[in-house]
Amino acid sequence: MPLWHVHHPVGAYSARQKREFAADVTEFYTRFGLPKFYVVTLFHEVEESSFLVGGEPSGATVRIVVEHIARHVEDPDVRTRMSEALGRLVAPHTQERGFHCEFHVNETPRDLWMIDGMAPPPSRSEAERLWVRENRPVAY
């Protein structure tokens, strides 16, 4: 699962803008064969007095923490391309709207992840393709 935490100033995103941002995030991962329901995007409003960058309040910063669990990238060149692609994904929702943006990606071990009490199926397996078709976890 990719789990996105988008920390942002209060009022930075309307409900529609959040849905559009989350839709772009979801579309990014489904292109790589992940089920839509794997993709979770959480928006966290942070008061300017509690959003400190360099020790100073910031009302124009978006900080994104991405947790990758379903897929991991080992190859350094692929990691670079992925980071660049994620940068392009977030730009319309951040920099192009006047926000300073920083993100990073953590990779959580896949064997420490469960959904509805089930270990997810192996990557790119027929069982995972079933989860994609059903858009929900099913016994396999």
C-alpha positions in Angstrom: 0.0 0.0 0.0 1.2 3.5 -0.6 0.1 5.6 2.4 0.4 9.3 1.8 0.4 11.9 4.7 0.0 15.4 3.3 0.8 18.0 6.0 -0.5 21.4 4.9 -1.6 24.8 6.1 -5.1 25.2 7.3 -7.4 25.9 4.3 -4.8 25.0 1.7 -7.1 22.5 0.0 -10.8 22.4 -0.6 -12.6 19.1 -0.5 -12.6 19.0 -4.3 -8.8 19.8 -4.4 -8.1 17.0 -1.9 -10.1 14.5 -4.1 -8.2 15.6 -7.2 -4.9 15.3 -5.4 -5.8 11.8 -4.1 -7.1 10.8 -7.5 -3.7 11.7 -9.1 -1.9 9.7 -6.4 -4.2 6.7 -6.9 -3.8 6.8 -10.7 0.0 6.9 -10.3 0.0 3.6 -8.4 -2.7 1.8 -10.4 -0.5 2.2 -13.5 1.9 -0.2 -11.8 -0.8 -2.8 -11.2 -1.8 -2.0 -7.6 -5.4 -2.2 -6.5 -7.0 1.2 -6.0 -7.9 0.4 -2.4 -4.2 0.0 -1.5 -3.8 3.8 -2.0 -4.6 5.9 1.0 -4.1 9.6 1.1 -4.5 11.5 4.4 -4.6 15.3 4.6 -3.4 16.8 7.8 -4.2 20.5 8.4 -1.5 22.2 10.5 -1.8 25.6 12.1 0.9 28.0 11.0 2.1 28.3 14.6 2.6 24.5 14.7 4.2 24.2 11.2 7.8 25.3 11.7 10.4 25.2 9.0 13.9 26.1 10.2 12.4 27.1 13.5 10.1 29.6 11.9 6.3 29.4 11.4 5.4 28.6 7.8 2.0 29.1 6.2 3.2 28.2 2.7 4.7 24.7 3.1 3.4 21.3 2.3 5.3 18.3 3.7 4.5 14.9 2.3 5.5 11.6 3.9 4.9 8.6 1.7 5.0 5.0 3.0 5.6 2.3 0.4 4.6 -1.1 1.5 3.2 -3.0 -1.5 6.2 -2.4 -3.7 9.8 -1.5 -3.0 12.4 -0.1 -5.4 16.0 -1.3 -5.1 17.7 -0.1 -8.2 19.2 3.4 -7.7 18.3 4.6 -11.2 14.7 3.4 -10.8 14.6 5.1 -7.4 15.7 8.4 -8.9 13.1 8.1 -11.7 10.4 7.3 -9.1 11.4 10.3 -7.0 11.3 12.6 -10.1 7.9 11.1 -11.1 6.5 11.8 -7.7 7.9 15.3 -7.8 6.0 15.9 -11.1 2.9 14.3 -9.6 2.8 16.7 -6.6 3.9 19.9 -8.4 0.4 20.9 -9.7 -1.0 20.5 -6.2 1.9 22.3 -4.4 4.6 24.4 -6.2 2.3 25.4 -9.0 -0.1 26.7 -6.3 2.6 28.7 -4.6 3.5 26.2 -1.8 7.0 25.1 -0.9 7.0 21.3 -1.0 9.1 18.6 0.4 8.5 14.9 0.4 10.2 11.7 1.3 9.4 8.0 0.9 9.8 5.3 3.5 9.7 1.6 2.5 8.1 -0.5 5.2 8.8 -4.3 5.0 6.0 -6.0 3.2 5.8 -8.9 5.7 4.7 -6.4 8.4 1.5 -5.5 6.6 -2.0 -7.0 6.7 -5.4 -6.1 5.4 -8.6 -7.4 7.1 -6.5 -10.0 8.8 -4.9 -11.3 5.6 -1.3 -11.0 4.3 -1.6 -9.3 0.9 -1.0 -11.6 -2.1 2.5 -11.7 -3.7 3.3 -8.8 -6.0 2.1 -9.3 -9.6 0.5 -12.6 -8.8 -2.9 -13.8 -10.0 -4.2 -13.3 -6.5 -3.1 -9.7 -6.6 -4.8 -9.2 -10.0 -8.0 -10.6 -8.4 -7.7 -7.9 -5.7 -7.3 -5.3 -8.5 -10.4 -6.6 -10.3 -12.5 -6.8 -7.1 -11.0 -3.6 -5.6 -11.1 -5.2 -2.2 -9.2 -7.9 -0.3 -10.5 -11.4 -0.9 -9.3 -14.8 0.3 -6.8 -16.4 -2.0 
